[in-house]
Amino acid sequence: MAALGAAAVYGHVLYPVYIGLRSRGLESRAPADPDNWPALSVVVSAYRESAVIGTKLDELAGTDYPGPMEIIVVADDTDTAEASRRPGVRVLSSGERLGKARAVNRGVAAATHDIVVLTDANAVLAPGALRAAARHFTDETVGAVAGEKQVDDPDGAQGFYWKFESWLKRCESATGATIGVVGEMLMFRRQAFRPLPGDTAVDDAWLALDVLEGGLRVVYEPEAYSIEQAAPDYTGEWERRTRIVAGNLDMLWRRRAALVPGALPVTPQLWGHRLVRSSFGPIAHVVLVGIAVPAARDSWAARIFLAGNAVGAASTAALLTGRTPPGPTRLVAQVFFLQAVALGGVRRFLSGDRPAVWAKPERQAVTPATGVNGSGPSPSPSDALTSAGG
C-alpha cells in the first residue's frame, strides 16, 4: 500500500521535493553578454500555418538580436510556403507532409550557422528571448538552451501547470542540466545535433536526450520565453496530450538504456519528470481507488480518499464539458485531467497508436491576448497549447 501511495504521488509531490532540495543553494546565474554574438539559424517547421506564418516572420525580422541571423521555413503545404516567401527568408517546401521530426532534420541540414533555433509558427517569442538564450553558448559545456512556455490563462489552472513545469526545469538546470524542453523555443549547437528518427512524435525531447548523451548540458533560460493562449477546448487538448504521452513512452522504451541508474546525470529526471509521472503514478492511483472502494465500509480514510477523488472527477468532467469548476477545484481538475491524460497516453502507447504525423486543422488567426501576468508581448494568432510544425 505504501509503495502504491508513493508511486501515485511521486511525479507531482516526491520528485519535486527531491529536485527542490537537491537544487537548494545552486541557483544558476545568467551569463554575461558575449563580446561577439553567435550567428543564428532560425528554423520554423510549419504545416497549414498560412494564417499565422506572416506574423511569425514579421516578429523574427524585427527582433533585436545583435548578431547575424538567417530564417529558414520548412513548409509542408503550398499555402504556407507561398505565405512565407519574402526577402531574407529561405523557404524549403517538399509539397508533402514530412512530419515534425523530418521537417526539423531538413531545416537543420540547410542551416549555415553554428547555433540553431527551433520555434513554432504560432509561438510569439518574448523581446530579448534570442539574446537571453544565445549568451549561454559562451560556456562550451552547454549544448542546448531550453526556453520557457507561458500560457495566458485567466482561470489559472493551465497557467499554474506551466509555472510548475518552469519551476521544475529551473531546479533541474541548477543541478547541471534539464530534460524539460519545449518546441516553441529551443536553441542548440548544430554540431551536437543528430538526425531525428522520422517516426518519433516527441522531436524536442529526443533532440535534448541526444545532446545530453553527447556529453553536453541542456540548460533552462526563463527569459527565453514564448506566450500562447490557454486551450479553449479540452477535447482537442486530450488528443494532443495523450499523443505526447504515448510519444514520450515510446522514446523512453526505445532509449531505455538511459533509464539505468547512473547512465546519465539526468536519469533521475527521466524517471521523475517523465516516466513515473506519465505512467506508473496514474496507474498506481487507479489501483488505490480500486482498493479503497471495498475498504470504505470500515475505513474513514478510504471514504475521505474516495470523496476527494469524486470531487476531482466531477471537476474534470466540468472542464471537459466546457464549464469552469469553482474556486480551488480548478487546480484539482487540472491534476485529475493530467492523470487521465497519462492513462490515455499509456493506452495509446500499448496499442501502438503514437503517430509522428497526425491530423491537423488549418490554423485560424485569433484576436491576440494579453501577456501572462501582464508581462511580455501579446501572443500572435495561436492555437491553445497546440504544437506547430509538421
N, C-alpha and C positions, 0 to 999 in steps of 0.2 A: 504493500500500500504506500509506504514512504517513497519507494522508488518511482511508482506511478505519479505521485504528487510532485516529486522533484522534476520528473520529465515534463509534466504538464506546465510547470511554471518556469522551467529553465530558460527558455528563449526570451521571455518577457520580463523575468524577475532576476533569476540567479545569474545568468550571463551578464546582464547589465551591471549588477552589483560587482561581479568579478572584474569586469573590464574597467569599471569606475574606480575600484580600489587599486587596480594594477597601474592605472594611469595617473594616480594621485601624485601631484608634485612634478609631473612630467609634461605639463602643458608646453607644447612647442611654440616657438616664436616665429613670426613671419620673417622671411629673409629680406635683406635689403634689396633695393632695385639694382640691377646689374649696370655696369658701365655701357655694355653693348647688349642690347636686347636681341634674343634669338629670333631668327626668321621663322614664321609660322605658315603651315599649310592647313587651311581650314576646310574640312570635308563635311559636306551636308548630303546625307543619303536620303533621297526623297521619292515617295511614291504617292500619286494622287494628292499632291500638295500645291497645285497651281493657284489655289485661293490664298495661300499664305506665304509662298516662297519669295514673292517680291518684297514683302515686308521684312523677311529674314535677311535678304541680300542688302536691303537698304540699311538695316541695323549693322551688318558686318562692314559695309562700305564706310559707314560713319563712325566706326569705333575709334577710340583714342589710342589704340595700341601704337607705341613709338617705333617698333621695328618693322622690317619688311613682312608682308603678308600676301599670300595668294589664296583665292577662294575657288574651291572645286565642288561642283554639284554633280552627284551621281543620280540621274533621274531615270526611273524605270518606266515612265509613261510619257507619251508625246506631249501632252498638255503641260506637264510640269517642266519638261525640257524646254519648251518654247517660252514659258513664262520666266525661265531662268536666264535666257540669253540676253546678255548686256556686256558692255565693255568691262574688262577686268575680271570676268568670271569664266572659268573653264567648265563647260558642260559635257559630261560623259553620259551618253544615252544609248542603251542597248536595245530599246524597243521591246524588252521582255521583262517580266518580274523576276529580279535576281534574288530577292530576299535581302534582309538587312546585312547579314554576315558577308555575303558575296559582294554586295554593293560597297561595304567598308573595305574589303580587300581591293577592289578596283580603284577606289579613291586613294587609298594609301599607296598603292603601286604607282599612281600618277603623281603623287606628291614630290616636289623637288626640294623641300626644306627638311631640316633635321628634326623639327618638332611639329607634330601633327595634332590638330584639334578635331574632335568629333562633336558635332552639335546637331540637334534636331531642327527641322524646318519650323515647327510650331513653338519652339522654346525661345524666349527672349532672355538674352544674357544681360546681367547687371552691368552698369557702367564700370569699367575697370576690371571686369572679370578676366579678360585675357592677360592683362598685366599681372593681376594677383596670382594667376596660375603659373605664368611663364617665369617669374622670378625664382621659383623653386629649382629650376634646372641649373642654377649655379652650383648646386650640390650634385656631384657626379653619381651619388648613390641613388638619386631619385630617377625612377624610370617612367612614372606617370603621376599625374595630379588629378584627383577626383574632385569635381565641383559639388556644389550643394543644390538640392532641389527644394524650392519653396512652393507652397500651394496657397493661393488666395482663397481662404475658406472662412467665410463669416461665421459658420456654425461651430468651427473649431475642431471637429473630430479628425478630418483628414490633415488639417494643418498641424494638429498635435502629433499625429503619426510621423509626419516628415520631420518635425522638430526632434522627436525621439530618435529617428534614424540619424539625423545630423549629429546629435549628441554622441551616439554610439561611434560614429565614424571619427569624430573629434578625439574621443578617448582611445580608439584603436590606433589612430595615426600618431598620437603622443607616445604610444608604446613602441613605435617603429614603423608600422605600415597598417593599411586598412585593405579589406577586400571589398568594401562597400563603394561601388561606383555607380554613376547614372549616365545614360547615353545622352542626356541633354547637354552635358558639359564634361568632356574627358580629354585631357591633354597628355601626350606621351612621346617618348623618343622613338623615332622611326626605326632606329637600329634594334630596339627592343621588341618590335612587332613581329609576330609570326602569323602567316595567313590563317584566317579563321576557317574552321570546318563549315562548309556551306549549309550543313543541316543543323547547326546549333541555333537555338531560339534565344539564347542569352549572350549575345556577342560582346557586350560590355564586360560582364563578369568573366567570360572566357579570356578576353584580352588581358584583364587585370591579373588573372592567375598565370598567364604566360609571362607577364612582366616579373611577377614575384618568383616564379620558378627559375627565371633567368638571373636571379640574384640581386635584382634592383628592388627599390621600395615604391609603393604606391602611397602617396600622402594626401591628406584631405585639406582643402583650402576653402573655408567658409565664405570668403569674399568673392569667390568664383561661382556665383550662384545664378540660377535661372528661375523664372517665375512662370507658373501655369495656373489656370483656373481649376477649382475643385470639380470633381466629377458630378454632373447633374443626374447621371443615370447609373445606378448600381448594377443593373443587368449587364450593361456593356463592360463595367468595371470588373464584374465577376469573370467574364470571358477573358479579359486581358490578364488579370492577376492569376487565375488558375493556369493559364498558358505559361506564364513566367515561372510559377512554382514548379510546374512539370519540367520546364526547361532547365531550371536550377538543379532539380533532382537528377535529370539526365546528365548534366555536366558533372555533378559530383560522382555519379556512378562511373562515367567514362574516365574520370580523373581521380578515382578512389585512392590511388597511391598517396595523394596529398592529404588524405584523412588519417593516415597512420601517424600516431603520436610522434612528434619530433621531426616529421617530414619537412615541414616549413615553419617559419616563425608565425605564420598566420593560420596554422592548422586549428588552434582553439577557436579562432573566428569562424572558420568554415563549419565547425560543429555548432557553435553557439549562435552565430548570426545567420547561418544558412540552414544547416541540416536539421537540427533538433527543432528549431522554431517552426519549420515548414513541414515537418513530418511526424517525428516521434512525439513531440509535445502535444499537438492536437489529437493524435491517436490515443495517447495516454489520458487525455481529458475525456474523450468519449468512453473509454473503459471505466474511468472513475464514476461517470454518470450512471453507467450500467450497474456498477456495484452499489451505488447509493440508493437506487430505486428500491430494491428489496430491504435494504438496511434502514430505510426511512421509517419503518414501522416501530423500531425500537431506539432510534438514534436521532437526537435533536441536531447533531452536527450534520447528519445526512440530509435532514429536512432543510436546514439553512442552506446547505450546498445546492440542493435541488432548486430551492426558491431563488437563489442568486442566478442559477442557470436559466430559470424560467424568465426572469427579468431580462437577462441578456438576449435570450432567444426572441422575446417579444419586441425588444428594442431593435434588434437586427431585422425582424420582419417589417417593422415600421420603415426602416431605411430602404429596404428592398421594394416597398410599395410606394415610395416617394414621399413618405411623411417624415417629420422631424421629431425624434424622440425627445422627451422633456429633460431639461437640466443635465445633470451629470451622467444620465444614462446614455447620452450621445457617445461618450468615450467608451462605455461598456459595450455599446452596439458596435463600435468600430473594432474593438478587440475580438468580439464574437464573430464579426464578419470576416476578419483575418483568419480566425481559427477555421471557419467554414471554408474559406478560400483554400487554405492549406490542405484540407481534406479533399476538396475538389481537385486540387493540383496533384495530390497523390494518386487519386483515381485515374486522372488523365495520364500520368506517368506510367502506371502499371498497365494501362490499356494501350500504350504506345502512341497516345494522342498528344504529341508535343511538336507541332509544326513549326518549321523555320519560316514558312510563308503562310500567311493567314489572310482571311477575307478582311478587306479594309474599305470603308466607305470613303467617298470623296470628302476631303476636308472642307468645312464650311467656315467662312470668316464670321467672327462674332464680335460683339461690342467689347472693346478692351476693358479689363477690370483694373482696380487699383492694386498697387503693390502690396505684398504681405506686410502686415503690421505698419502700413503706411510708408514703407521704405522701398527704395529701388524703383525701377521703371515699371510702367504698366505693361501687362502682358499683351502681346500682339494676338491676332486671331489664333486661338488654340483650342484644343480639344481636351477635355478633362482627363489629365493623367494618362493620356493615350500616347504611347511611344511612336514617334515619327519614324520615317525610313521605310526600307523595303520589306 
